[in-house]
Amino acid sequence: MNDAAGKTAGNIDVVLVAYHDDGKVYDFGALEVQAVYISGNVREPFEYYMKAPKQHSSMNWSKQSNYPRPDYLSSSRKRLVPQLLFKGGIFNTWRKKTAVALNKGFFDTLPRMKSVSKSKADIAWLIYDLELIKEKGKSEKYRLKKVDEVFTEFESSLLSITAPSPGKIDDFVKLLQEKLDEQLETPPVNKTIEKPF
């Protein structure tokens, strides 16, 4: 998708199209699927597993310091916000709807957004989670299940997600003072150059 200047605003994950019997498009909307960045390392445990898959198949590295975990903050600031701002902004200008599919853990970390009725919404948040399926005599498996839908307006959602929630200025000044005190207590390292040339 391009902006008015012809520069790319990004790719759309899924475009939902409504068309007449003759194949002419009369409406469309966007679906963005939001994956989550991880912090940690998956290469090392994979390499360990691959050295002896049968012996290492039941390994548990969840207590390791580099165990992968979701990085929701980076995911919202580096991925979700720019997509909403640029692609979502274009769709909103065109008065077209956007749906955002994301997992429950990610959605729960976002600031609270004001819900509106489905008919007034610009964005539909489709919230998914993994459901453990236990069938008698079969191995356990997970199924992706939609657990909620939240409908919001574009501008209020973007403002909720991007507006900072500042801490107390006194706490920040205290931190600055501590850092400055550390520097002032350590004498500067002065070196004399014996022969500069």
C-alpha positions in Angstrom: 0.0 0.0 0.0 1.3 3.4 -1.0 0.7 6.8 0.6 -0.2 10.0 -1.3 3.5 10.6 -2.2 3.7 7.1 -3.7 5.9 5.9 -0.9 5.2 2.5 0.7 3.2 2.5 3.9 3.8 -1.2 4.3 2.2 -4.5 3.3 -1.2 -5.5 4.5 -1.3 -9.0 6.0 -4.8 -9.7 4.7 -7.2 -7.6 2.6 -10.8 -8.7 3.0 -12.8 -7.9 -0.2 -16.5 -7.6 -0.8 -17.5 -7.8 -4.5 -20.6 -8.0 -6.7 -21.6 -11.1 -8.7 -19.8 -9.5 -11.7 -16.5 -9.4 -9.8 -16.5 -5.6 -9.1 -15.1 -4.6 -5.7 -17.5 -2.5 -3.7 -15.8 -2.6 -0.2 -12.7 -3.8 1.6 -11.0 -3.9 5.0 -7.7 -4.9 6.4 -6.6 -7.7 8.8 -3.2 -7.2 10.6 -1.8 -10.2 12.4 0.4 -9.1 15.3 3.2 -11.5 16.2 5.2 -10.8 19.3 9.0 -10.2 19.5 10.9 -12.4 21.9 13.8 -11.8 24.2 16.1 -14.7 24.9 17.7 -17.4 22.8 16.2 -20.3 20.9 19.3 -21.3 19.0 21.2 -22.7 21.9 18.5 -25.1 23.2 17.7 -26.1 19.6 21.4 -27.0 19.0 21.4 -28.9 22.3 18.3 -30.8 21.2 19.7 -31.6 17.8 22.8 -33.2 19.2 20.6 -36.1 20.6 16.9 -35.6 19.8 15.7 -38.8 21.4 17.6 -38.2 24.6 16.9 -34.5 24.8 13.2 -34.5 23.7 11.9 -33.9 27.2 14.5 -31.2 28.1 13.2 -28.2 30.1 15.3 -25.1 29.8 12.6 -22.8 31.2 14.7 -21.9 34.3 17.7 -20.8 32.2 18.5 -17.0 32.1 18.2 -16.9 28.3 14.8 -18.7 28.1 12.7 -17.1 25.4 9.9 -14.8 26.7 7.6 -12.4 24.9 8.7 -8.8 24.5 5.4 -7.1 24.5 6.8 -3.6 25.0 9.0 -3.8 21.9 6.2 -5.4 20.0 3.8 -2.6 20.7 6.3 0.3 20.2 8.2 -1.1 17.2 5.5 -3.1 15.4 1.9 -2.4 16.4 2.1 1.4 16.7 3.8 2.1 13.4 1.4 -0.3 11.6 -1.6 1.4 13.2 -0.2 4.9 12.5 0.7 4.4 8.8 -1.5 1.6 7.4 -4.3 2.1 9.9 -4.2 5.8 9.3 -4.6 5.4 5.6 -7.5 2.9 6.1 -9.1 5.3 8.6 -8.8 8.2 6.2 -10.6 6.1 3.6 -13.2 5.2 6.2 -12.4 1.5 6.0 -12.3 -0.9 8.8 -9.2 -2.6 10.3 -9.0 -5.8 12.3 -6.0 -6.7 14.4 -5.5 -10.3 15.5 -3.2 -10.8 18.5 -2.7 -13.1 21.4 -4.4 -12.4 24.8 -1.1 -11.9 26.6 -0.1 -9.1 24.2 -3.6 -7.5 24.3 -3.6 -7.5 28.1 -0.3 -5.5 28.2 -1.8 -2.7 26.1 -3.3 0.4 27.9 -7.0 0.2 28.4 -8.9 1.3 25.3 -12.5 2.7 25.2 -14.8 0.2 23.7 -17.6 1.2 21.3 -20.3 -0.8 19.5 -19.4 -2.9 16.6 -21.2 -0.5 14.2 -19.2 2.5 15.4 -15.8 0.8 15.5 -12.9 1.5 13.2 -10.8 -1.3 14.7 -11.8 -4.8 15.7 -9.3 -6.4 18.1 -9.5 -10.1 17.7 -8.0 -11.7 20.7 -6.7 -15.3 20.6 -5.2 -17.7 23.1 -4.0 -21.3 23.1 -6.4 -23.9 24.5 -5.0 -27.2 25.8 -7.0 -30.1 24.4 -6.9 -33.3 26.3 -8.6 -36.3 24.7 -8.7 -39.7 26.3 -6.1 -42.0 24.9 -4.5 -39.3 22.7 -1.6 -36.9 23.3 -2.3 -33.4 24.5 -2.4 -30.7 21.9 -3.0 -27.0 21.7 -5.7 -25.2 19.6 -5.7 -21.5 18.8 -9.0 -20.1 20.0 -10.6 -16.7 19.7 -11.4 -15.7 23.3 -12.6 -12.1 22.8 -13.4 -9.3 20.5 -13.0 -5.6 21.4 -14.2 -2.8 19.2 -12.7 0.7 19.3 -12.4 3.9 17.4 -9.2 4.6 15.6 -8.0 7.9 17.1 -8.8 7.0 20.7 -7.1 3.6 20.4 -4.0 5.2 18.9 -3.9 7.8 21.6 -4.3 5.2 24.3 -1.5 3.1 23.0 0.9 6.0 22.3 0.3 8.3 25.2 3.0 7.9 27.8 2.1 7.3 31.4 4.8 9.4 33.1 6.1 8.5 36.5 6.8 11.1 39.2 9.3 13.8 38.1 10.8 13.7 41.7 11.7 10.0 41.2 13.5 10.9 37.9 15.4 13.8 39.5 16.4 11.5 42.4 17.8 9.0 39.8 19.7 11.8 38.0 21.1 13.0 41.3 22.3 9.4 42.2 24.0 9.1 38.8 25.6 12.5 39.1 26.8 11.7 42.6 28.4 8.5 41.4 30.3 10.5 38.7 31.4 13.2 41.1 32.7 10.7 43.7 34.9 9.1 41.2 37.9 11.4 40.5 38.5 12.0 36.8 41.3 10.1 35.1 43.8 12.6 33.9 46.7 11.4 31.9 49.7 13.5 30.9 51.1 12.9 27.5 54.9 12.8 27.9 55.8 13.4 24.3 52.9 14.6 22.3 54.9 14.7 19.0 
